[in-house]
Amino acid sequence: MISKITNTSQVIPQTNNGLKTSGDVHKQFSSYLKDAINEVNNSQAASNQITTKLVNNEGVELHDVLIAQQKASVAMQLTMEVRNKGVEAYQEIMRMQV
């Protein structure tokens, strides 16, 4: 499950004097993004695993499989929407006149 951001300090680190360096922000954001993508991947893998258990008749309930698949689907859709918004923002910046 992707956890919600409750405090911006989770994403944007603070240095000793209260200012953020671009390197620190880049590393923290990169780490946060990798963790979120790994969580999406883990939900997809869990969905595949529970589906396989259902097919092999290993005592898994159908509703549990459907819930796991829906969670994985929603996580993937969210990831794709965030990616699309990021690409749109990049394209908008590239169209700006300097």
Backbone as XML, in Angstrom:
<?xml version="1.0"?>
<chain id="A" units="angstrom">
  <residue number="1" name="MET">
    <atom name="N" x="0.841" y="-1.162" z="0.000"/>
    <atom name="CA" x="0.000" y="0.000" z="0.000"/>
    <atom name="C" x="0.897" y="1.240" z="0.000"/>
  </residue>
  <residue number="2" name="ILE">
    <atom name="N" x="0.534" y="2.221" z="-0.752"/>
    <atom name="CA" x="1.283" y="3.459" z="-0.800"/>
    <atom name="C" x="0.807" y="4.331" z="0.351"/>
  </residue>
  <residue number="3" name="SER">
    <atom name="N" x="1.758" y="4.745" z="1.192"/>
    <atom name="CA" x="1.378" y="5.552" z="2.343"/>
    <atom name="C" x="1.226" y="7.007" z="1.930"/>
  </residue>
  <residue number="4" name="LYS">
    <atom name="N" x="0.349" y="7.702" z="2.606"/>
    <atom name="CA" x="0.120" y="9.101" z="2.282"/>
    <atom name="C" x="1.232" y="9.964" z="2.879"/>
  </residue>
  <residue number="5" name="ILE">
    <atom name="N" x="1.433" y="11.109" z="2.270"/>
    <atom name="CA" x="2.425" y="12.052" z="2.762"/>
    <atom name="C" x="1.730" y="12.936" z="3.789"/>
  </residue>
  <residue number="6" name="THR">
    <atom name="N" x="2.161" y="12.847" z="5.027"/>
    <atom name="CA" x="1.533" y="13.644" z="6.069"/>
    <atom name="C" x="2.337" y="14.881" z="6.389"/>
  </residue>
  <residue number="7" name="ASN">
    <atom name="N" x="3.589" y="14.882" z="6.002"/>
    <atom name="CA" x="4.453" y="16.001" z="6.309"/>
    <atom name="C" x="5.425" y="16.171" z="5.157"/>
  </residue>
  <residue number="8" name="THR">
    <atom name="N" x="5.616" y="17.399" z="4.686"/>
    <atom name="CA" x="6.518" y="17.611" z="3.550"/>
    <atom name="C" x="7.960" y="17.324" z="3.900"/>
  </residue>
  <residue number="9" name="SER">
    <atom name="N" x="8.304" y="17.239" z="5.156"/>
    <atom name="CA" x="9.675" y="16.919" z="5.519"/>
    <atom name="C" x="10.023" y="15.485" z="5.127"/>
  </residue>
  <residue number="10" name="GLN">
    <atom name="N" x="8.997" y="14.666" z="4.855"/>
    <atom name="CA" x="9.273" y="13.319" z="4.361"/>
    <atom name="C" x="9.852" y="13.373" z="2.957"/>
  </residue>
  <residue number="11" name="VAL">
    <atom name="N" x="9.478" y="14.361" z="2.182"/>
    <atom name="CA" x="9.914" y="14.472" z="0.797"/>
    <atom name="C" x="11.053" y="15.463" z="0.656"/>
  </residue>
  <residue number="12" name="ILE">
    <atom name="N" x="10.971" y="16.589" z="1.363"/>
    <atom name="CA" x="11.972" y="17.639" z="1.242"/>
    <atom name="C" x="12.761" y="17.720" z="2.547"/>
  </residue>
  <residue number="13" name="PRO">
    <atom name="N" x="14.025" y="17.275" z="2.508"/>
    <atom name="CA" x="14.808" y="17.278" z="3.732"/>
    <atom name="C" x="15.251" y="18.693" z="4.118"/>
  </residue>
  <residue number="14" name="GLN">
    <atom name="N" x="15.495" y="18.911" z="5.384"/>
    <atom name="CA" x="15.989" y="20.186" z="5.887"/>
    <atom name="C" x="17.456" y="20.015" z="6.271"/>
  </residue>
  <residue number="15" name="THR">
    <atom name="N" x="18.290" y="21.007" z="5.959"/>
    <atom name="CA" x="19.681" y="20.987" z="6.380"/>
    <atom name="C" x="19.788" y="21.667" z="7.735"/>
  </residue>
  <residue number="16" name="ASN">
    <atom name="N" x="20.976" y="21.750" z="8.263"/>
    <atom name="CA" x="21.170" y="22.329" z="9.597"/>
    <atom name="C" x="20.675" y="23.762" z="9.699"/>
  </residue>
  <residue number="17" name="ASN">
    <atom name="N" x="20.882" y="24.562" z="8.652"/>
    <atom name="CA" x="20.467" y="25.960" z="8.716"/>
    <atom name="C" x="19.047" y="26.174" z="8.193"/>
  </residue>
  <residue number="18" name="GLY">
    <atom name="N" x="18.310" y="25.095" z="7.933"/>
    <atom name="CA" x="16.926" y="25.212" z="7.493"/>
    <atom name="C" x="16.759" y="25.298" z="5.995"/>
  </residue>
  <residue number="19" name="LEU">
    <atom name="N" x="17.855" y="25.438" z="5.248"/>
    <atom name="CA" x="17.779" y="25.509" z="3.788"/>
    <atom name="C" x="18.003" y="24.137" z="3.185"/>
  </residue>
  <residue number="20" name="LYS">
    <atom name="N" x="17.436" y="23.938" z="2.030"/>
    <atom name="CA" x="17.557" y="22.655" z="1.345"/>
    <atom name="C" x="18.513" y="22.805" z="0.171"/>
  </residue>
  <residue number="21" name="THR">
    <atom name="N" x="19.386" y="21.842" z="-0.011"/>
    <atom name="CA" x="20.249" y="21.861" z="-1.188"/>
    <atom name="C" x="19.576" y="21.046" z="-2.278"/>
  </residue>
  <residue number="22" name="SER">
    <atom name="N" x="19.851" y="21.391" z="-3.514"/>
    <atom name="CA" x="19.206" y="20.681" z="-4.620"/>
    <atom name="C" x="19.627" y="19.211" z="-4.646"/>
  </residue>
  <residue number="23" name="GLY">
    <atom name="N" x="20.844" y="18.924" z="-4.262"/>
    <atom name="CA" x="21.298" y="17.534" z="-4.218"/>
    <atom name="C" x="20.537" y="16.716" z="-3.195"/>
  </residue>
  <residue number="24" name="ASP">
    <atom name="N" x="20.301" y="17.325" z="-2.025"/>
    <atom name="CA" x="19.547" y="16.628" z="-0.980"/>
    <atom name="C" x="18.114" y="16.369" z="-1.417"/>
  </residue>
  <residue number="25" name="VAL">
    <atom name="N" x="17.497" y="17.377" z="-2.019"/>
    <atom name="CA" x="16.121" y="17.231" z="-2.480"/>
    <atom name="C" x="16.038" y="16.168" z="-3.554"/>
  </residue>
  <residue number="26" name="HIS">
    <atom name="N" x="17.001" y="16.175" z="-4.479"/>
    <atom name="CA" x="17.019" y="15.185" z="-5.563"/>
    <atom name="C" x="17.127" y="13.773" z="-5.002"/>
  </residue>
  <residue number="27" name="LYS">
    <atom name="N" x="18.048" y="13.563" z="-4.064"/>
    <atom name="CA" x="18.241" y="12.236" z="-3.474"/>
    <atom name="C" x="16.991" y="11.781" z="-2.718"/>
  </residue>
  <residue number="28" name="GLN">
    <atom name="N" x="16.402" y="12.682" z="-1.943"/>
    <atom name="CA" x="15.231" y="12.328" z="-1.155"/>
    <atom name="C" x="14.033" y="12.021" z="-2.059"/>
  </residue>
  <residue number="29" name="PHE">
    <atom name="N" x="13.808" y="12.859" z="-3.073"/>
    <atom name="CA" x="12.693" y="12.640" z="-3.987"/>
    <atom name="C" x="12.894" y="11.352" z="-4.776"/>
  </residue>
  <residue number="30" name="SER">
    <atom name="N" x="14.113" y="11.123" z="-5.219"/>
    <atom name="CA" x="14.432" y="9.900" z="-5.961"/>
    <atom name="C" x="14.155" y="8.668" z="-5.100"/>
  </residue>
  <residue number="31" name="SER">
    <atom name="N" x="14.571" y="8.727" z="-3.858"/>
    <atom name="CA" x="14.336" y="7.614" z="-2.933"/>
    <atom name="C" x="12.845" y="7.399" z="-2.708"/>
  </residue>
  <residue number="32" name="TYR">
    <atom name="N" x="12.103" y="8.489" z="-2.515"/>
    <atom name="CA" x="10.662" y="8.398" z="-2.298"/>
    <atom name="C" x="9.969" y="7.790" z="-3.511"/>
  </residue>
  <residue number="33" name="LEU">
    <atom name="N" x="10.373" y="8.225" z="-4.694"/>
    <atom name="CA" x="9.777" y="7.717" z="-5.924"/>
    <atom name="C" x="10.075" y="6.233" z="-6.120"/>
  </residue>
  <residue number="34" name="LYS">
    <atom name="N" x="11.302" y="5.830" z="-5.864"/>
    <atom name="CA" x="11.668" y="4.414" z="-5.979"/>
    <atom name="C" x="10.866" y="3.552" z="-5.005"/>
  </residue>
  <residue number="35" name="ASP">
    <atom name="N" x="10.710" y="4.050" z="-3.774"/>
    <atom name="CA" x="9.939" y="3.304" z="-2.778"/>
    <atom name="C" x="8.484" y="3.141" z="-3.214"/>
  </residue>
  <residue number="36" name="ALA">
    <atom name="N" x="7.904" y="4.205" z="-3.758"/>
    <atom name="CA" x="6.513" y="4.145" z="-4.209"/>
    <atom name="C" x="6.361" y="3.158" z="-5.362"/>
  </residue>
  <residue number="37" name="ILE">
    <atom name="N" x="7.289" y="3.177" z="-6.300"/>
    <atom name="CA" x="7.230" y="2.247" z="-7.431"/>
    <atom name="C" x="7.431" y="0.816" z="-6.959"/>
  </residue>
  <residue number="38" name="ASN">
    <atom name="N" x="8.312" y="0.621" z="-5.999"/>
    <atom name="CA" x="8.512" y="-0.721" z="-5.446"/>
    <atom name="C" x="7.247" y="-1.229" z="-4.755"/>
  </residue>
  <residue number="39" name="GLU">
    <atom name="N" x="6.518" y="-0.339" z="-4.085"/>
    <atom name="CA" x="5.270" y="-0.741" z="-3.444"/>
    <atom name="C" x="4.227" y="-1.144" z="-4.478"/>
  </residue>
  <residue number="40" name="VAL">
    <atom name="N" x="4.170" y="-0.427" z="-5.593"/>
    <atom name="CA" x="3.246" y="-0.790" z="-6.673"/>
    <atom name="C" x="3.637" y="-2.158" z="-7.230"/>
  </residue>
  <residue number="41" name="ASN">
    <atom name="N" x="4.927" y="-2.360" z="-7.436"/>
    <atom name="CA" x="5.409" y="-3.645" z="-7.937"/>
    <atom name="C" x="5.075" y="-4.775" z="-6.966"/>
  </residue>
  <residue number="42" name="ASN">
    <atom name="N" x="5.246" y="-4.515" z="-5.676"/>
    <atom name="CA" x="4.929" y="-5.534" z="-4.672"/>
    <atom name="C" x="3.440" y="-5.879" z="-4.673"/>
  </residue>
  <residue number="43" name="SER">
    <atom name="N" x="2.578" y="-4.874" z="-4.869"/>
    <atom name="CA" x="1.142" y="-5.161" z="-4.911"/>
    <atom name="C" x="0.788" y="-5.976" z="-6.150"/>
  </residue>
  <residue number="44" name="GLN">
    <atom name="N" x="1.464" y="-5.711" z="-7.266"/>
    <atom name="CA" x="1.247" y="-6.505" z="-8.473"/>
    <atom name="C" x="1.701" y="-7.952" z="-8.248"/>
  </residue>
  <residue number="45" name="ALA">
    <atom name="N" x="2.856" y="-8.115" z="-7.618"/>
    <atom name="CA" x="3.375" y="-9.460" z="-7.348"/>
    <atom name="C" x="2.460" y="-10.216" z="-6.383"/>
  </residue>
  <residue number="46" name="ALA">
    <atom name="N" x="1.958" y="-9.533" z="-5.359"/>
    <atom name="CA" x="1.047" y="-10.174" z="-4.406"/>
    <atom name="C" x="-0.243" y="-10.596" z="-5.099"/>
  </residue>
  <residue number="47" name="SER">
    <atom name="N" x="-0.728" y="-9.761" z="-6.005"/>
    <atom name="CA" x="-1.933" y="-10.097" z="-6.762"/>
    <atom name="C" x="-1.701" y="-11.343" z="-7.616"/>
  </residue>
  <residue number="48" name="ASN">
    <atom name="N" x="-0.572" y="-11.391" z="-8.280"/>
    <atom name="CA" x="-0.241" y="-12.564" z="-9.103"/>
    <atom name="C" x="-0.115" y="-13.815" z="-8.248"/>
  </residue>
  <residue number="49" name="GLN">
    <atom name="N" x="0.506" y="-13.673" z="-7.088"/>
    <atom name="CA" x="0.714" y="-14.827" z="-6.211"/>
    <atom name="C" x="-0.620" y="-15.378" z="-5.692"/>
  </residue>
  <residue number="50" name="ILE">
    <atom name="N" x="-1.499" y="-14.491" z="-5.248"/>
    <atom name="CA" x="-2.778" y="-14.965" z="-4.708"/>
    <atom name="C" x="-3.659" y="-15.536" z="-5.820"/>
  </residue>
  <residue number="51" name="THR">
    <atom name="N" x="-3.538" y="-14.994" z="-7.038"/>
    <atom name="CA" x="-4.282" y="-15.544" z="-8.175"/>
    <atom name="C" x="-3.807" y="-16.955" z="-8.492"/>
  </residue>
  <residue number="52" name="THR">
    <atom name="N" x="-2.489" y="-17.152" z="-8.446"/>
    <atom name="CA" x="-1.927" y="-18.482" z="-8.685"/>
    <atom name="C" x="-2.405" y="-19.468" z="-7.631"/>
  </residue>
  <residue number="53" name="LYS">
    <atom name="N" x="-2.475" y="-19.016" z="-6.390"/>
    <atom name="CA" x="-2.967" y="-19.889" z="-5.315"/>
    <atom name="C" x="-4.421" y="-20.283" z="-5.559"/>
  </residue>
  <residue number="54" name="LEU">
    <atom name="N" x="-5.230" y="-19.343" z="-6.039"/>
    <atom name="CA" x="-6.629" y="-19.650" z="-6.327"/>
    <atom name="C" x="-6.728" y="-20.680" z="-7.449"/>
  </residue>
  <residue number="55" name="VAL">
    <atom name="N" x="-5.940" y="-20.492" z="-8.499"/>
    <atom name="CA" x="-5.972" y="-21.418" z="-9.638"/>
    <atom name="C" x="-5.529" y="-22.812" z="-9.213"/>
  </residue>
  <residue number="56" name="ASN">
    <atom name="N" x="-4.559" y="-22.884" z="-8.305"/>
    <atom name="CA" x="-4.055" y="-24.178" z="-7.834"/>
    <atom name="C" x="-4.894" y="-24.751" z="-6.693"/>
  </residue>
  <residue number="57" name="ASN">
    <atom name="N" x="-6.018" y="-24.100" z="-6.378"/>
    <atom name="CA" x="-6.936" y="-24.558" z="-5.344"/>
    <atom name="C" x="-6.229" y="-24.739" z="-3.996"/>
  </residue>
  <residue number="58" name="GLU">
    <atom name="N" x="-5.542" y="-23.678" z="-3.560"/>
    <atom name="CA" x="-4.803" y="-23.722" z="-2.301"/>
    <atom name="C" x="-5.555" y="-23.020" z="-1.161"/>
  </residue>
  <residue number="59" name="GLY">
    <atom name="N" x="-6.862" y="-23.045" z="-1.202"/>
    <atom name="CA" x="-7.658" y="-22.530" z="-0.097"/>
    <atom name="C" x="-7.771" y="-21.018" z="-0.035"/>
  </residue>
  <residue number="60" name="VAL">
    <atom name="N" x="-7.717" y="-20.365" z="-1.172"/>
    <atom name="CA" x="-7.850" y="-18.910" z="-1.215"/>
    <atom name="C" x="-9.258" y="-18.566" z="-1.676"/>
  </residue>
  <residue number="61" name="GLU">
    <atom name="N" x="-9.861" y="-17.614" z="-1.016"/>
    <atom name="CA" x="-11.217" y="-17.190" z="-1.371"/>
    <atom name="C" x="-11.188" y="-16.265" z="-2.584"/>
  </residue>
  <residue number="62" name="LEU">
    <atom name="N" x="-12.209" y="-16.366" z="-3.413"/>
    <atom name="CA" x="-12.293" y="-15.558" z="-4.621"/>
    <atom name="C" x="-12.332" y="-14.066" z="-4.304"/>
  </residue>
  <residue number="63" name="HIS">
    <atom name="N" x="-13.068" y="-13.694" z="-3.260"/>
    <atom name="CA" x="-13.157" y="-12.264" z="-2.943"/>
    <atom name="C" x="-11.811" y="-11.688" z="-2.510"/>
  </residue>
  <residue number="64" name="ASP">
    <atom name="N" x="-10.955" y="-12.502" z="-1.868"/>
    <atom name="CA" x="-9.613" y="-12.038" z="-1.517"/>
    <atom name="C" x="-8.777" y="-11.768" z="-2.768"/>
  </residue>
  <residue number="65" name="VAL">
    <atom name="N" x="-8.939" y="-12.626" z="-3.768"/>
    <atom name="CA" x="-8.223" y="-12.452" z="-5.038"/>
    <atom name="C" x="-8.694" y="-11.179" z="-5.734"/>
  </residue>
  <residue number="66" name="LEU">
    <atom name="N" x="-9.993" y="-10.984" z="-5.777"/>
    <atom name="CA" x="-10.537" y="-9.802" z="-6.436"/>
    <atom name="C" x="-10.109" y="-8.514" z="-5.736"/>
  </residue>
  <residue number="67" name="ILE">
    <atom name="N" x="-10.055" y="-8.534" z="-4.423"/>
    <atom name="CA" x="-9.614" y="-7.355" z="-3.673"/>
    <atom name="C" x="-8.145" y="-7.065" z="-3.967"/>
  </residue>
  <residue number="68" name="ALA">
    <atom name="N" x="-7.308" y="-8.089" z="-3.958"/>
    <atom name="CA" x="-5.881" y="-7.900" z="-4.243"/>
    <atom name="C" x="-5.673" y="-7.377" z="-5.664"/>
  </residue>
  <residue number="69" name="GLN">
    <atom name="N" x="-6.430" y="-7.912" z="-6.616"/>
    <atom name="CA" x="-6.307" y="-7.446" z="-7.992"/>
    <atom name="C" x="-6.762" y="-5.999" z="-8.135"/>
  </residue>
  <residue number="70" name="GLN">
    <atom name="N" x="-7.823" y="-5.634" z="-7.437"/>
    <atom name="CA" x="-8.319" y="-4.251" z="-7.518"/>
    <atom name="C" x="-7.326" y="-3.278" z="-6.889"/>
  </residue>
  <residue number="71" name="LYS">
    <atom name="N" x="-6.740" y="-3.662" z="-5.755"/>
    <atom name="CA" x="-5.729" y="-2.809" z="-5.130"/>
    <atom name="C" x="-4.537" y="-2.606" z="-6.055"/>
  </residue>
  <residue number="72" name="ALA">
    <atom name="N" x="-4.098" y="-3.681" z="-6.692"/>
    <atom name="CA" x="-2.973" y="-3.581" z="-7.625"/>
    <atom name="C" x="-3.339" y="-2.715" z="-8.819"/>
  </residue>
  <residue number="73" name="SER">
    <atom name="N" x="-4.557" y="-2.852" z="-9.300"/>
    <atom name="CA" x="-5.008" y="-2.066" z="-10.441"/>
    <atom name="C" x="-5.077" y="-0.582" z="-10.111"/>
  </residue>
  <residue number="74" name="VAL">
    <atom name="N" x="-5.625" y="-0.248" z="-8.953"/>
    <atom name="CA" x="-5.730" y="1.157" z="-8.545"/>
    <atom name="C" x="-4.338" y="1.758" z="-8.346"/>
  </residue>
  <residue number="75" name="ALA">
    <atom name="N" x="-3.436" y="0.999" z="-7.744"/>
    <atom name="CA" x="-2.070" y="1.492" z="-7.543"/>
    <atom name="C" x="-1.386" y="1.751" z="-8.886"/>
  </residue>
  <residue number="76" name="MET">
    <atom name="N" x="-1.597" y="0.867" z="-9.850"/>
    <atom name="CA" x="-0.996" y="1.055" z="-11.172"/>
    <atom name="C" x="-1.610" y="2.257" z="-11.883"/>
  </residue>
  <residue number="77" name="GLN">
    <atom name="N" x="-2.919" y="2.420" z="-11.781"/>
    <atom name="CA" x="-3.573" y="3.573" z="-12.407"/>
    <atom name="C" x="-3.072" y="4.884" z="-11.806"/>
  </residue>
  <residue number="78" name="LEU">
    <atom name="N" x="-2.913" y="4.915" z="-10.495"/>
    <atom name="CA" x="-2.385" y="6.104" z="-9.836"/>
    <atom name="C" x="-0.970" y="6.403" z="-10.322"/>
  </residue>
  <residue number="79" name="THR">
    <atom name="N" x="-0.152" y="5.374" z="-10.414"/>
    <atom name="CA" x="1.217" y="5.551" z="-10.891"/>
    <atom name="C" x="1.236" y="6.106" z="-12.307"/>
  </residue>
  <residue number="80" name="MET">
    <atom name="N" x="0.380" y="5.579" z="-13.152"/>
    <atom name="CA" x="0.338" y="6.059" z="-14.537"/>
    <atom name="C" x="-0.142" y="7.506" z="-14.612"/>
  </residue>
  <residue number="81" name="GLU">
    <atom name="N" x="-1.114" y="7.879" z="-13.792"/>
    <atom name="CA" x="-1.603" y="9.254" z="-13.792"/>
    <atom name="C" x="-0.531" y="10.222" z="-13.298"/>
  </residue>
  <residue number="82" name="VAL">
    <atom name="N" x="0.206" y="9.828" z="-12.273"/>
    <atom name="CA" x="1.294" y="10.672" z="-11.774"/>
    <atom name="C" x="2.361" y="10.829" z="-12.852"/>
  </residue>
  <residue number="83" name="ARG">
    <atom name="N" x="2.677" y="9.739" z="-13.537"/>
    <atom name="CA" x="3.650" y="9.809" z="-14.629"/>
    <atom name="C" x="3.152" y="10.730" z="-15.731"/>
  </residue>
  <residue number="84" name="ASN">
    <atom name="N" x="1.885" y="10.592" z="-16.111"/>
    <atom name="CA" x="1.318" y="11.432" z="-17.169"/>
    <atom name="C" x="1.366" y="12.905" z="-16.786"/>
  </residue>
  <residue number="85" name="LYS">
    <atom name="N" x="1.035" y="13.222" z="-15.547"/>
    <atom name="CA" x="1.090" y="14.614" z="-15.095"/>
    <atom name="C" x="2.528" y="15.129" z="-15.101"/>
  </residue>
  <residue number="86" name="GLY">
    <atom name="N" x="3.470" y="14.286" z="-14.736"/>
    <atom name="CA" x="4.882" y="14.679" z="-14.780"/>
    <atom name="C" x="5.342" y="14.963" z="-16.191"/>
  </residue>
  <residue number="87" name="VAL">
    <atom name="N" x="4.945" y="14.128" z="-17.138"/>
    <atom name="CA" x="5.302" y="14.339" z="-18.545"/>
    <atom name="C" x="4.647" y="15.612" z="-19.069"/>
  </residue>
  <residue number="88" name="GLU">
    <atom name="N" x="3.388" y="15.835" z="-18.722"/>
    <atom name="CA" x="2.702" y="17.060" z="-19.151"/>
    <atom name="C" x="3.395" y="18.300" z="-18.597"/>
  </residue>
  <residue number="89" name="ALA">
    <atom name="N" x="3.801" y="18.250" z="-17.330"/>
    <atom name="CA" x="4.491" y="19.387" z="-16.724"/>
    <atom name="C" x="5.824" y="19.639" z="-17.428"/>
  </residue>
  <residue number="90" name="TYR">
    <atom name="N" x="6.548" y="18.583" z="-17.725"/>
    <atom name="CA" x="7.824" y="18.717" z="-18.437"/>
    <atom name="C" x="7.601" y="19.335" z="-19.816"/>
  </residue>
  <residue number="91" name="GLN">
    <atom name="N" x="6.603" y="18.855" z="-20.539"/>
    <atom name="CA" x="6.317" y="19.392" z="-21.868"/>
    <atom name="C" x="5.916" y="20.863" z="-21.793"/>
  </residue>
  <residue number="92" name="GLU">
    <atom name="N" x="5.159" y="21.232" z="-20.783"/>
    <atom name="CA" x="4.759" y="22.635" z="-20.610"/>
    <atom name="C" x="5.974" y="23.510" z="-20.336"/>
  </residue>
  <residue number="93" name="ILE">
    <atom name="N" x="6.876" y="23.039" z="-19.518"/>
    <atom name="CA" x="8.099" y="23.793" z="-19.224"/>
    <atom name="C" x="8.938" y="23.952" z="-20.496"/>
  </residue>
  <residue number="94" name="MET">
    <atom name="N" x="9.017" y="22.900" z="-21.298"/>
    <atom name="CA" x="9.813" y="22.971" z="-22.530"/>
    <atom name="C" x="9.195" y="23.934" z="-23.548"/>
  </residue>
  <residue number="95" name="ARG">
    <atom name="N" x="7.893" y="24.176" z="-23.487"/>
    <atom name="CA" x="7.237" y="25.105" z="-24.406"/>
    <atom name="C" x="7.377" y="26.563" z="-23.968"/>
  </residue>
  <residue number="96" name="MET">
    <atom name="N" x="7.829" y="26.795" z="-22.738"/>
    <atom name="CA" x="7.934" y="28.160" z="-22.238"/>
    <atom name="C" x="9.007" y="28.943" z="-23.005"/>
  </residue>
  <residue number="97" name="GLN">
    <atom name="N" x="8.714" y="30.203" z="-23.239"/>
    <atom name="CA" x="9.674" y="31.100" z="-23.866"/>
    <atom name="C" x="10.567" y="31.689" z="-22.780"/>
  </residue>
  <residue number="98" name="VAL">
    <atom name="N" x="11.849" y="31.722" z="-23.056"/>
    <atom name="CA" x="12.795" y="32.299" z="-22.076"/>
    <atom name="C" x="13.286" y="33.635" z="-22.567"/>
  </residue>
</chain>
